[in-house]
Amino acid sequence: MLETHILQDLMSWFSKGQYLTIKDALGPLAREEEEKKEGLIEFYDSFKDMFEFFCKNTTIHGTIRLVCSDSNKMKTAFWTLLLLASFGMLYWQFALMFSQYWAYPVVLTMSMHSEPKMFPAITICNLDPYRYPVEHLVRLDQMAEESIAFLYGINTSASLFHMNEKNIQVKDLSSIGNFSRSNFKLSQNFSLLRISDHSNRSGKKYSKVGFRLCNATGGNCFYKTYSSGMDAILEWYRFHYMNIMSQMPVIINISDHEEQIEDMVYSCQYDGEPCRPSDYVHFHHPVFGSCYTFNSKGTDSFWTATKPGIPYGLSLILRAEQKDHIPLLSTVAGVKVMIHNHNQTPFLEHEGFDIRPGIATTIGIQQDEVNRLGGNYGKCTTNGNDVNVKLLYNNSYTLQACLHSCFQHIMVRKCGCGYYYYPLPPGAEYCNYNKHSAWGKGKRLQSCPGLQGTPS
């Protein structure tokens, strides 16, 4: 009976010109049975079917050709290798990118400038310091000879101190200030001694050489010792030399007592042109003698460096007298040289170098400019005005100038006198052990509290 009704319905639909699908014809019962067979997620019958579906519908062109060329094994192999190579290159690029990211690289931008530069300042010294007063220096040489004979049994017949008619002599000092050579006497309380060293752990007997320094009352002493006897003698000699030279007036007219630059510089040329008398500034160093600074201000266009190379730089022919230097004050005979910035005090004891006599020396320089960030990256200063140390030098701010000024201020405050190698604050005087018996012990000061400010 059911089949009869279905056929009648079909005939009526066809007679009316309407068409039905089999599902519509079968009715709701058939549709329910088919929906039960279809799941929410369709799974492929095999991995091959899924791979073919992916290759035919993806935008990767190589996979489409891989499926379409399955009838030709040669093409299939070629496209397979090409696809694998492409994936390999892709993952290799990923590896490079991640390795670069995990390395946390710092981006550094460098620029090369070929514009003309101002030639740096050059300072040269003849290692011939003042020899005054003469009798004290001669007596100091005799004490040095006696100390060497006492320590090592070596008798030095020749005097270590050389005198000749070209040595610098200071004249008319009585008109400059209160200066009397007779008031100063070399002290015998600072003799060189050989001191046993009990700090070594090897069990062997060692000895050091040094001398004793005490406070103003003669107590709280310590021994300034050196493992090298030569270092001890040099330091002992410099200590007495500073006390002798502290008798020199602070301000003297150097032009009345200086040697002419022609006595030291035989020839001077820059970029093939002869140097001019206005190209140098003269000053005197307590240890390194008469010094001349070329291009000290850096404002003259004559010193503009336009080309690299030896012919376009500064060429000097210098005279170095070996008999003019004091051996126990400076063990080097020749010329002291320092290359530095303009308007900068040359600290030759820290940054200078020696040139041997009798040879040609070529010096090549390369300028590196460093700009410090400051702020959260460190305490920096531009001109030193914000540093809590008053500079004793009239040139631009440098770290060495700040350290020396800080040391001198503390020296004057603690000992009542200043260190001979550094400039003096207003109203201060240089130390000598006739007036300030404990200044040698006070020289042990090393730190400058509150010091800050790196040149930017």
C-alpha positions as a Markdown table, in Angstrom:
| # | Residue | x | y | z |
|---|---|---|---|---|
| 1 | Met | 0.0 | 0.0 | 0.0 |
| 2 | Leu | 2.9 | 2.4 | 0.8 |
| 3 | Glu | 4.4 | 1.8 | -2.7 |
| 4 | Thr | 1.1 | 2.5 | -4.3 |
| 5 | His | 0.8 | 5.9 | -2.5 |
| 6 | Ile | 4.4 | 6.9 | -3.5 |
| 7 | Leu | 3.7 | 6.1 | -7.1 |
| 8 | Gln | 0.5 | 8.1 | -7.1 |
| 9 | Asp | 2.3 | 11.1 | -5.6 |
| 10 | Leu | 5.0 | 10.8 | -8.2 |
| 11 | Met | 2.5 | 10.7 | -11.0 |
| 12 | Ser | 0.7 | 13.7 | -9.6 |
| 13 | Trp | 3.9 | 15.7 | -9.4 |
| 14 | Phe | 5.0 | 14.8 | -12.9 |
| 15 | Ser | 1.5 | 15.7 | -14.2 |
| 16 | Lys | 1.8 | 19.1 | -12.7 |
| 17 | Gly | 5.3 | 19.7 | -14.3 |
| 18 | Gln | 7.2 | 19.6 | -11.0 |
| 19 | Tyr | 10.3 | 17.5 | -10.4 |
| 20 | Leu | 11.6 | 16.0 | -7.2 |
| 21 | Thr | 14.9 | 14.6 | -6.1 |
| 22 | Ile | 15.1 | 11.1 | -4.8 |
| 23 | Lys | 15.5 | 12.5 | -1.3 |
| 24 | Asp | 12.4 | 14.5 | -1.6 |
| 25 | Ala | 10.6 | 11.6 | -3.0 |
| 26 | Leu | 11.7 | 9.3 | -0.3 |
| 27 | Gly | 10.4 | 11.8 | 2.2 |
| 28 | Pro | 11.6 | 12.7 | 5.7 |
| 29 | Leu | 12.4 | 9.2 | 6.7 |
| 30 | Ala | 15.0 | 8.8 | 4.0 |
| 31 | Arg | 16.6 | 12.2 | 4.8 |
| 32 | Glu | 16.9 | 11.3 | 8.5 |
| 33 | Glu | 18.7 | 8.0 | 7.6 |
| 34 | Glu | 21.2 | 9.9 | 5.4 |
| 35 | Glu | 21.9 | 12.6 | 8.0 |
| 36 | Lys | 22.7 | 9.8 | 10.5 |
| 37 | Lys | 25.4 | 8.5 | 8.1 |
| 38 | Glu | 27.1 | 12.0 | 7.7 |
| 39 | Gly | 29.3 | 13.2 | 10.6 |
| 40 | Leu | 30.2 | 16.7 | 11.7 |
| 41 | Ile | 33.9 | 16.2 | 10.8 |
| 42 | Glu | 34.7 | 14.4 | 7.6 |
| 43 | Phe | 37.8 | 12.2 | 7.7 |
| 44 | Tyr | 39.7 | 11.2 | 4.6 |
| 45 | Asp | 39.8 | 7.6 | 3.7 |
| 46 | Ser | 43.7 | 7.7 | 3.4 |
| 47 | Phe | 46.6 | 10.0 | 3.8 |
| 48 | Lys | 47.0 | 10.1 | 0.1 |
| 49 | Asp | 43.6 | 11.5 | -0.4 |
| 50 | Met | 44.2 | 14.2 | 2.2 |
| 51 | Phe | 47.6 | 15.1 | 0.6 |
| 52 | Glu | 46.1 | 15.3 | -2.9 |
| 53 | Phe | 43.3 | 17.6 | -1.6 |
| 54 | Phe | 45.9 | 19.9 | 0.1 |
| 55 | Cys | 48.1 | 20.0 | -3.0 |
| 56 | Lys | 45.2 | 20.8 | -5.3 |
| 57 | Asn | 43.8 | 23.6 | -3.1 |
| 58 | Thr | 46.9 | 25.3 | -1.7 |
| 59 | Thr | 48.6 | 28.3 | -3.3 |
| 60 | Ile | 52.0 | 26.6 | -3.3 |
| 61 | His | 52.6 | 26.0 | -7.0 |
| 62 | Gly | 55.1 | 23.2 | -6.6 |
| 63 | Thr | 52.6 | 21.0 | -4.8 |
| 64 | Ile | 50.1 | 21.2 | -7.6 |
| 65 | Arg | 52.7 | 20.2 | -10.2 |
| 66 | Leu | 53.8 | 17.4 | -7.8 |
| 67 | Val | 50.3 | 15.9 | -7.9 |
| 68 | Cys | 49.7 | 16.6 | -11.6 |
| 69 | Ser | 52.9 | 14.9 | -12.6 |
| 70 | Asp | 52.3 | 11.6 | -10.9 |
| 71 | Ser | 52.1 | 9.9 | -14.2 |
| 72 | Asn | 55.8 | 10.9 | -14.9 |
| 73 | Lys | 58.2 | 9.6 | -12.2 |
| 74 | Met | 61.0 | 11.9 | -13.5 |
| 75 | Lys | 58.9 | 15.0 | -13.1 |
| 76 | Thr | 57.6 | 13.8 | -9.7 |
| 77 | Ala | 61.1 | 13.3 | -8.4 |
| 78 | Phe | 62.3 | 16.7 | -9.8 |
| 79 | Trp | 59.4 | 18.6 | -8.2 |
| 80 | Thr | 59.9 | 16.6 | -4.9 |
| 81 | Leu | 63.5 | 17.6 | -4.7 |
| 82 | Leu | 62.8 | 21.2 | -5.6 |
| 83 | Leu | 60.0 | 21.4 | -3.0 |
| 84 | Leu | 62.3 | 19.9 | -0.3 |
| 85 | Ala | 65.1 | 22.3 | -1.2 |
| 86 | Ser | 62.7 | 25.3 | -1.0 |
| 87 | Phe | 61.5 | 24.2 | 2.5 |
| 88 | Gly | 65.1 | 23.7 | 3.5 |
| 89 | Met | 66.0 | 27.2 | 2.5 |
| 90 | Leu | 63.0 | 28.6 | 4.2 |
| 91 | Tyr | 63.9 | 27.0 | 7.6 |
| 92 | Trp | 67.5 | 28.0 | 7.1 |
| 93 | Gln | 66.4 | 31.6 | 6.9 |
| 94 | Phe | 64.2 | 31.2 | 9.9 |
| 95 | Ala | 67.3 | 29.8 | 11.8 |
| 96 | Leu | 69.4 | 32.8 | 10.8 |
| 97 | Met | 66.7 | 35.3 | 11.9 |
| 98 | Phe | 66.2 | 33.7 | 15.3 |
| 99 | Ser | 69.9 | 33.3 | 16.0 |
| 100 | Gln | 70.4 | 37.0 | 15.2 |
| 101 | Tyr | 67.5 | 37.9 | 17.4 |
| 102 | Trp | 68.7 | 35.8 | 20.4 |
| 103 | Ala | 72.2 | 37.3 | 20.0 |
| 104 | Tyr | 70.8 | 40.8 | 20.9 |
| 105 | Pro | 73.1 | 42.7 | 18.5 |
| 106 | Val | 74.0 | 46.3 | 19.1 |
| 107 | Val | 73.5 | 48.6 | 16.1 |
| 108 | Leu | 76.6 | 50.7 | 15.6 |
| 109 | Thr | 76.5 | 53.5 | 13.0 |
| 110 | Met | 79.9 | 54.6 | 11.8 |
| 111 | Ser | 80.7 | 57.4 | 9.4 |
| 112 | Met | 83.8 | 58.2 | 7.5 |
| 113 | His | 84.7 | 61.9 | 7.0 |
| 114 | Ser | 87.3 | 63.1 | 4.6 |
| 115 | Glu | 87.2 | 66.7 | 5.5 |
| 116 | Pro | 90.4 | 68.6 | 6.6 |
| 117 | Lys | 91.3 | 68.2 | 10.3 |
| 118 | Met | 93.3 | 70.4 | 12.6 |
| 119 | Phe | 96.7 | 68.9 | 13.4 |
| 120 | Pro | 97.0 | 68.0 | 17.1 |
| 121 | Ala | 99.2 | 69.8 | 19.6 |
| 122 | Ile | 102.8 | 68.4 | 20.0 |
| 123 | Thr | 104.9 | 69.0 | 23.1 |
| 124 | Ile | 108.6 | 68.3 | 23.2 |
| 125 | Cys | 110.9 | 68.6 | 26.3 |
| 126 | Asn | 114.8 | 68.5 | 26.4 |
| 127 | Leu | 115.0 | 66.7 | 29.8 |
| 128 | Asp | 117.2 | 69.5 | 31.2 |
| 129 | Pro | 115.5 | 70.9 | 34.3 |
| 130 | Tyr | 116.6 | 73.8 | 36.5 |
| 131 | Arg | 119.8 | 73.3 | 38.5 |
| 132 | Tyr | 119.4 | 75.8 | 41.3 |
| 133 | Pro | 120.7 | 76.2 | 43.9 |
| 134 | Val | 123.9 | 74.5 | 42.7 |
| 135 | Glu | 125.5 | 73.7 | 46.0 |
| 136 | His | 122.5 | 71.8 | 47.3 |
| 137 | Leu | 122.3 | 69.6 | 44.1 |
| 138 | Val | 126.1 | 68.9 | 44.3 |
| 139 | Arg | 125.7 | 67.9 | 47.9 |
| 140 | Leu | 122.7 | 65.7 | 47.0 |
| 141 | Asp | 124.9 | 63.9 | 44.4 |
| 142 | Gln | 127.5 | 63.2 | 47.1 |
| 143 | Met | 124.8 | 61.8 | 49.3 |
| 144 | Ala | 123.6 | 59.6 | 46.5 |
| 145 | Glu | 127.2 | 58.3 | 45.9 |
| 146 | Glu | 127.6 | 57.5 | 49.6 |
| 147 | Ser | 124.2 | 55.7 | 49.7 |
| 148 | Ile | 125.1 | 53.6 | 46.6 |
| 149 | Ala | 128.5 | 52.7 | 48.2 |
| 150 | Phe | 126.8 | 51.8 | 51.5 |
| 151 | Leu | 124.1 | 49.6 | 49.9 |
| 152 | Tyr | 126.1 | 47.9 | 47.2 |
| 153 | Gly | 129.8 | 48.6 | 47.9 |
| 154 | Ile | 130.2 | 50.5 | 44.6 |
| 155 | Asn | 132.4 | 53.6 | 44.6 |
| 156 | Thr | 131.4 | 56.1 | 42.0 |
| 157 | Ser | 134.3 | 58.4 | 41.3 |
| 158 | Ala | 132.6 | 60.6 | 38.7 |
| 159 | Ser | 130.0 | 63.1 | 39.9 |
| 160 | Leu | 126.4 | 62.3 | 38.9 |
| 161 | Phe | 125.6 | 65.9 | 38.5 |
| 162 | His | 126.9 | 67.7 | 35.4 |
| 163 | Met | 127.5 | 71.4 | 35.2 |
| 164 | Asn | 128.3 | 73.4 | 32.0 |
| 165 | Glu | 128.1 | 76.9 | 30.9 |
| 166 | Lys | 124.7 | 76.4 | 29.1 |
| 167 | Asn | 122.8 | 75.4 | 32.2 |
| 168 | Ile | 119.8 | 77.6 | 33.1 |
| 169 | Gln | 120.6 | 80.0 | 35.9 |
| 170 | Val | 118.0 | 82.0 | 37.7 |
| 171 | Lys | 119.0 | 85.6 | 38.2 |
| 172 | Asp | 117.9 | 88.5 | 40.4 |
| 173 | Leu | 115.6 | 86.3 | 42.6 |
| 174 | Ser | 115.8 | 88.7 | 45.5 |
| 175 | Ser | 113.6 | 91.2 | 43.6 |
| 176 | Ile | 110.9 | 88.6 | 43.1 |
| 177 | Gly | 110.1 | 87.5 | 46.6 |
| 178 | Asn | 111.5 | 86.3 | 49.9 |
| 179 | Phe | 114.1 | 83.8 | 48.7 |
| 180 | Ser | 117.3 | 82.8 | 50.6 |
| 181 | Arg | 119.4 | 79.8 | 49.7 |
| 182 | Ser | 121.1 | 79.8 | 53.1 |
| 183 | Asn | 117.8 | 78.9 | 55.0 |
| 184 | Phe | 117.6 | 75.4 | 53.4 |
| 185 | Lys | 119.6 | 72.5 | 54.5 |
| 186 | Leu | 119.6 | 68.9 | 53.2 |
| 187 | Ser | 118.3 | 66.5 | 55.8 |
| 188 | Gln | 120.2 | 63.4 | 56.8 |
| 189 | Asn | 117.1 | 61.9 | 58.4 |
| 190 | Phe | 116.0 | 60.2 | 55.1 |
| 191 | Ser | 118.9 | 57.8 | 54.5 |
| 192 | Leu | 118.5 | 54.8 | 52.3 |
| 193 | Leu | 118.3 | 51.5 | 54.3 |
| 194 | Arg | 118.2 | 47.9 | 53.4 |
| 195 | Ile | 115.2 | 46.3 | 55.1 |
| 196 | Ser | 114.5 | 42.6 | 55.5 |
| 197 | Asp | 111.3 | 41.4 | 53.9 |
| 198 | His | 109.5 | 38.9 | 56.2 |
| 199 | Ser | 106.3 | 38.7 | 54.1 |
| 200 | Asn | 107.5 | 36.2 | 51.5 |
| 201 | Arg | 106.4 | 32.6 | 52.0 |
| 202 | Ser | 109.2 | 30.8 | 50.2 |
| 203 | Gly | 111.4 | 30.8 | 53.2 |
| 204 | Lys | 114.2 | 32.6 | 51.4 |
| 205 | Lys | 115.7 | 35.7 | 52.8 |
| 206 | Tyr | 114.9 | 38.8 | 50.8 |
| 207 | Ser | 115.6 | 42.5 | 51.5 |
| 208 | Lys | 114.1 | 45.7 | 50.2 |
| 209 | Val | 115.6 | 49.1 | 49.9 |
| 210 | Gly | 113.8 | 52.3 | 51.1 |
| 211 | Phe | 113.7 | 55.2 | 53.5 |
| 212 | Arg | 111.6 | 56.1 | 56.5 |
| 213 | Leu | 109.0 | 58.8 | 56.7 |
| 214 | Cys | 107.4 | 60.1 | 59.9 |
| 215 | Asn | 104.9 | 62.6 | 61.1 |
| 216 | Ala | 105.7 | 66.0 | 62.6 |
| 217 | Thr | 106.5 | 64.6 | 66.0 |
| 218 | Gly | 108.7 | 61.9 | 64.7 |
| 219 | Gly | 106.2 | 59.1 | 65.4 |
| 220 | Asn | 103.8 | 57.0 | 63.3 |
| 221 | Cys | 106.5 | 56.2 | 60.9 |
| 222 | Phe | 106.5 | 53.9 | 57.9 |
| 223 | Tyr | 109.1 | 52.7 | 55.4 |
| 224 | Lys | 108.7 | 53.5 | 51.8 |
| 225 | Thr | 110.4 | 50.4 | 50.3 |
| 226 | Tyr | 111.1 | 49.0 | 46.9 |
| 227 | Ser | 112.1 | 45.6 | 45.7 |
| 228 | Ser | 114.4 | 47.2 | 43.2 |
| 229 | Gly | 117.3 | 49.2 | 44.5 |
| 230 | Met | 117.3 | 51.4 | 41.5 |
| 231 | Asp | 113.7 | 52.4 | 42.0 |
| 232 | Ala | 114.4 | 53.2 | 45.6 |
| 233 | Ile | 117.4 | 55.4 | 44.8 |
| 234 | Leu | 115.5 | 57.2 | 42.1 |
| 235 | Glu | 112.5 | 57.9 | 44.4 |
| 236 | Trp | 114.8 | 59.0 | 47.2 |
| 237 | Tyr | 116.7 | 61.4 | 44.9 |
| 238 | Arg | 113.4 | 62.9 | 43.6 |
| 239 | Phe | 112.2 | 63.4 | 47.1 |
| 240 | His | 115.3 | 65.4 | 48.0 |
| 241 | Tyr | 115.2 | 67.2 | 44.7 |
| 242 | Met | 111.6 | 68.4 | 45.2 |
| 243 | Asn | 112.6 | 69.8 | 48.6 |
| 244 | Ile | 115.5 | 71.7 | 47.1 |
| 245 | Met | 113.6 | 73.0 | 44.1 |
| 246 | Ser | 110.7 | 74.1 | 46.4 |
| 247 | Gln | 113.0 | 77.1 | 47.2 |
| 248 | Met | 112.5 | 78.4 | 43.7 |
| 249 | Pro | 110.0 | 81.2 | 43.5 |
| 250 | Val | 106.5 | 80.3 | 42.3 |
| 251 | Ile | 106.5 | 83.0 | 39.6 |
| 252 | Ile | 109.6 | 83.8 | 37.6 |
| 253 | Asn | 110.1 | 85.5 | 34.3 |
| 254 | Ile | 110.8 | 82.4 | 32.1 |
| 255 | Ser | 111.7 | 84.5 | 29.1 |
| 256 | Asp | 114.7 | 85.9 | 31.0 |
| 257 | His | 116.1 | 82.5 | 31.8 |
| 258 | Glu | 115.0 | 80.2 | 29.0 |
| 259 | Glu | 117.1 | 78.7 | 26.3 |
| 260 | Gln | 116.3 | 79.7 | 22.7 |
| 261 | Ile | 114.3 | 77.1 | 20.8 |
| 262 | Glu | 117.1 | 77.1 | 18.2 |
| 263 | Asp | 119.3 | 75.4 | 20.8 |
| 264 | Met | 117.0 | 72.4 | 20.8 |
| 265 | Val | 115.2 | 72.5 | 17.4 |
| 266 | Tyr | 117.5 | 72.7 | 14.4 |
| 267 | Ser | 114.8 | 72.4 | 11.8 |
| 268 | Cys | 111.0 | 72.6 | 11.9 |
| 269 | Gln | 108.7 | 72.0 | 8.9 |
| 270 | Tyr | 105.0 | 71.4 | 8.6 |
| 271 | Asp | 103.5 | 70.3 | 5.2 |
| 272 | Gly | 106.7 | 71.3 | 3.6 |
| 273 | Glu | 106.6 | 74.9 | 4.9 |
| 274 | Pro | 109.0 | 76.2 | 7.6 |
| 275 | Cys | 107.5 | 76.7 | 11.1 |
| 276 | Arg | 107.0 | 80.3 | 12.3 |
| 277 | Pro | 108.1 | 81.8 | 15.7 |
| 278 | Ser | 104.5 | 82.2 | 16.7 |
| 279 | Asp | 103.8 | 78.4 | 16.3 |
| 280 | Tyr | 105.1 | 77.3 | 19.7 |
| 281 | Val | 104.6 | 78.1 | 23.4 |
| 282 | His | 107.3 | 77.6 | 25.9 |
| 283 | Phe | 107.0 | 76.4 | 29.5 |
| 284 | His | 109.2 | 74.7 | 32.0 |
| 285 | His | 108.6 | 71.3 | 33.6 |
| 286 | Pro | 110.2 | 70.5 | 37.0 |
| 287 | Val | 111.6 | 67.2 | 35.7 |
| 288 | Phe | 111.6 | 67.3 | 31.9 |
| 289 | Gly | 113.1 | 70.7 | 31.6 |
| 290 | Ser | 112.3 | 73.3 | 28.8 |
| 291 | Cys | 109.3 | 72.3 | 26.8 |
| 292 | Tyr | 107.8 | 73.7 | 23.6 |
| 293 | Thr | 104.2 | 73.1 | 22.5 |
| 294 | Phe | 103.5 | 73.4 | 18.8 |
| 295 | Asn | 99.9 | 74.4 | 17.7 |
| 296 | Ser | 98.8 | 74.7 | 21.3 |
| 297 | Lys | 95.5 | 76.6 | 20.6 |
| 298 | Gly | 94.6 | 74.9 | 17.3 |
| 299 | Thr | 93.1 | 78.0 | 15.7 |
| 300 | Asp | 95.7 | 78.8 | 13.1 |
| 301 | Ser | 94.8 | 77.6 | 9.6 |
| 302 | Phe | 98.5 | 76.9 | 8.9 |
| 303 | Trp | 98.2 | 73.7 | 10.9 |
| 304 | Thr | 95.2 | 72.3 | 9.0 |
| 305 | Ala | 95.9 | 68.7 | 7.9 |
| 306 | Thr | 94.7 | 68.2 | 4.4 |
| 307 | Lys | 96.5 | 65.0 | 3.3 |
| 308 | Pro | 97.8 | 62.0 | 5.2 |
| 309 | Gly | 101.4 | 60.9 | 5.0 |
| 310 | Ile | 104.8 | 61.7 | 6.4 |
| 311 | Pro | 105.6 | 64.6 | 3.9 |
| 312 | Tyr | 102.5 | 66.4 | 5.0 |
| 313 | Gly | 103.0 | 66.2 | 8.8 |
| 314 | Leu | 105.4 | 67.9 | 11.3 |
| 315 | Ser | 109.1 | 67.2 | 10.7 |
| 316 | Leu | 111.6 | 68.1 | 13.4 |
| 317 | Ile | 115.4 | 67.8 | 13.7 |
| 318 | Leu | 116.2 | 68.0 | 17.4 |
| 319 | Arg | 119.4 | 68.3 | 19.5 |
| 320 | Ala | 119.5 | 66.0 | 22.5 |
| 321 | Glu | 122.5 | 66.6 | 24.8 |
| 322 | Gln | 123.0 | 63.5 | 27.0 |
| 323 | Lys | 125.3 | 65.4 | 29.4 |
| 324 | Asp | 122.6 | 67.9 | 30.2 |
| 325 | His | 120.2 | 65.5 | 32.0 |
| 326 | Ile | 120.4 | 64.5 | 35.6 |
| 327 | Pro | 120.7 | 60.7 | 35.7 |
| 328 | Leu | 119.1 | 60.1 | 39.0 |
| 329 | Leu | 116.2 | 62.4 | 38.2 |
| 330 | Ser | 115.5 | 61.0 | 34.7 |
| 331 | Thr | 117.1 | 57.7 | 33.6 |
| 332 | Val | 116.4 | 58.5 | 29.9 |
| 333 | Ala | 118.6 | 60.7 | 27.7 |
| 334 | Gly | 116.9 | 62.2 | 24.7 |
| 335 | Val | 113.6 | 64.1 | 24.2 |
| 336 | Lys | 110.3 | 63.7 | 25.9 |
| 337 | Val | 107.3 | 63.9 | 23.4 |
| 338 | Met | 103.6 | 64.0 | 23.9 |
| 339 | Ile | 100.7 | 64.3 | 21.4 |
| 340 | His | 97.6 | 65.8 | 22.9 |
| 341 | Asn | 94.5 | 67.9 | 22.2 |
| 342 | His | 94.5 | 71.6 | 21.9 |
| 343 | Asn | 94.2 | 73.8 | 25.0 |
| 344 | Gln | 95.1 | 70.8 | 27.1 |
| 345 | Thr | 97.8 | 70.6 | 29.7 |
| 346 | Pro | 100.4 | 68.0 | 28.7 |
| 347 | Phe | 101.0 | 65.5 | 31.5 |
| 348 | Leu | 104.2 | 64.0 | 30.1 |
| 349 | Glu | 104.8 | 61.8 | 33.1 |
| 350 | His | 101.5 | 59.9 | 32.3 |
| 351 | Glu | 101.1 | 60.0 | 28.5 |
| 352 | Gly | 104.5 | 61.1 | 27.1 |
| 353 | Phe | 107.0 | 58.9 | 25.5 |
| 354 | Asp | 110.8 | 59.1 | 24.9 |
| 355 | Ile | 112.7 | 59.4 | 21.7 |
| 356 | Arg | 116.2 | 58.1 | 21.6 |
| 357 | Pro | 119.0 | 60.3 | 20.3 |
| 358 | Gly | 120.9 | 59.5 | 17.1 |
| 359 | Ile | 118.0 | 57.8 | 15.3 |
| 360 | Ala | 115.1 | 58.9 | 13.0 |
| 361 | Thr | 111.7 | 58.3 | 14.6 |
| 362 | Thr | 108.4 | 58.3 | 12.7 |
| 363 | Ile | 105.2 | 58.6 | 14.6 |
| 364 | Gly | 101.8 | 57.8 | 13.0 |
| 365 | Ile | 98.6 | 59.0 | 14.7 |
| 366 | Gln | 94.9 | 58.2 | 14.2 |
| 367 | Gln | 92.2 | 60.2 | 15.9 |
| 368 | Asp | 89.3 | 58.5 | 17.6 |
| 369 | Glu | 86.4 | 60.7 | 18.8 |
| 370 | Val | 84.2 | 59.4 | 21.7 |
| 371 | Asn | 80.9 | 61.1 | 22.6 |
| 372 | Arg | 79.7 | 59.9 | 26.0 |
| 373 | Leu | 76.0 | 59.9 | 26.5 |
| 374 | Gly | 75.9 | 60.9 | 30.2 |
| 375 | Gly | 72.6 | 61.0 | 32.0 |
| 376 | Asn | 71.6 | 57.5 | 33.1 |
| 377 | Tyr | 74.7 | 56.1 | 31.5 |
| 378 | Gly | 77.2 | 57.9 | 33.7 |
| 379 | Lys | 78.3 | 61.2 | 35.2 |
| 380 | Cys | 79.9 | 63.3 | 32.5 |
| 381 | Thr | 81.0 | 66.9 | 32.2 |
| 382 | Thr | 81.5 | 69.2 | 29.3 |
| 383 | Asn | 83.9 | 71.9 | 30.6 |
| 384 | Gly | 84.4 | 70.9 | 34.3 |
| 385 | Asn | 82.3 | 73.7 | 35.7 |
| 386 | Asp | 79.9 | 71.2 | 37.4 |
| 387 | Val | 82.7 | 69.2 | 39.0 |
| 388 | Asn | 83.2 | 69.9 | 42.7 |
| 389 | Val | 87.0 | 70.3 | 42.3 |
| 390 | Lys | 88.5 | 73.7 | 41.4 |
| 391 | Leu | 91.0 | 73.1 | 38.6 |
| 392 | Leu | 94.5 | 74.6 | 39.1 |
| 393 | Tyr | 95.3 | 74.5 | 35.4 |
| 394 | Asn | 94.3 | 77.3 | 32.9 |
| 395 | Asn | 93.5 | 74.9 | 30.1 |
| 396 | Ser | 90.5 | 72.8 | 29.3 |
| 397 | Tyr | 89.1 | 70.1 | 31.6 |
| 398 | Thr | 90.7 | 66.7 | 31.5 |
| 399 | Leu | 90.5 | 63.8 | 34.0 |
| 400 | Gln | 94.2 | 64.1 | 34.8 |
| 401 | Ala | 93.9 | 67.8 | 35.5 |
| 402 | Cys | 91.0 | 67.1 | 37.8 |
| 403 | Leu | 92.9 | 64.4 | 39.7 |
| 404 | His | 96.1 | 66.5 | 40.1 |
| 405 | Ser | 94.0 | 69.5 | 41.2 |
| 406 | Cys | 92.1 | 67.4 | 43.7 |
| 407 | Phe | 95.3 | 65.8 | 45.1 |
| 408 | Gln | 96.9 | 69.3 | 45.5 |
| 409 | His | 93.9 | 70.7 | 47.3 |
| 410 | Ile | 93.9 | 67.8 | 49.8 |
| 411 | Met | 97.7 | 68.0 | 50.1 |
| 412 | Val | 97.5 | 71.7 | 51.1 |
| 413 | Arg | 94.6 | 71.1 | 53.5 |
| 414 | Lys | 96.2 | 68.1 | 55.2 |
| 415 | Cys | 99.9 | 69.1 | 55.2 |
| 416 | Gly | 99.8 | 72.9 | 54.9 |
| 417 | Cys | 101.9 | 72.9 | 51.7 |
| 418 | Gly | 101.7 | 71.8 | 48.1 |
| 419 | Tyr | 103.3 | 69.1 | 45.9 |
| 420 | Tyr | 106.2 | 70.6 | 43.8 |
| 421 | Tyr | 105.1 | 68.9 | 40.6 |
| 422 | Tyr | 101.6 | 70.4 | 40.5 |
| 423 | Pro | 100.4 | 74.1 | 40.5 |
| 424 | Leu | 99.6 | 75.7 | 43.8 |
| 425 | Pro | 96.3 | 77.1 | 45.0 |
| 426 | Pro | 96.3 | 80.9 | 45.9 |
| 427 | Gly | 98.2 | 81.6 | 49.1 |
| 428 | Ala | 99.9 | 78.2 | 49.3 |
| 429 | Glu | 103.6 | 77.3 | 49.2 |
| 430 | Tyr | 105.5 | 74.2 | 48.1 |
| 431 | Cys | 106.6 | 71.6 | 50.7 |
| 432 | Asn | 110.1 | 71.2 | 52.0 |
| 433 | Tyr | 111.1 | 69.1 | 55.0 |
| 434 | Asn | 112.8 | 72.1 | 56.7 |
| 435 | Lys | 109.4 | 73.7 | 57.2 |
| 436 | His | 107.0 | 70.8 | 56.9 |
| 437 | Ser | 108.7 | 67.8 | 58.3 |
| 438 | Ala | 105.7 | 65.4 | 57.8 |
| 439 | Trp | 104.8 | 66.3 | 54.2 |
| 440 | Gly | 106.4 | 63.1 | 52.8 |
| 441 | Lys | 104.1 | 61.0 | 54.9 |
| 442 | Gly | 101.1 | 63.1 | 53.8 |
| 443 | Lys | 102.0 | 62.4 | 50.1 |
| 444 | Arg | 100.5 | 58.9 | 50.6 |
| 445 | Leu | 97.1 | 60.4 | 50.0 |
| 446 | Gln | 95.6 | 58.6 | 47.1 |
| 447 | Ser | 91.8 | 59.2 | 46.9 |
| 448 | Cys | 89.8 | 62.3 | 46.1 |
| 449 | Pro | 86.4 | 62.0 | 47.8 |
| 450 | Gly | 83.5 | 63.3 | 45.8 |
| 451 | Leu | 85.4 | 63.2 | 42.5 |
| 452 | Gln | 83.2 | 62.8 | 39.5 |
| 453 | Gly | 82.9 | 63.9 | 35.9 |
| 454 | Thr | 84.3 | 62.0 | 32.9 |
| 455 | Pro | 85.1 | 64.2 | 30.0 |
| 456 | Ser | 82.3 | 64.0 | 27.4 |
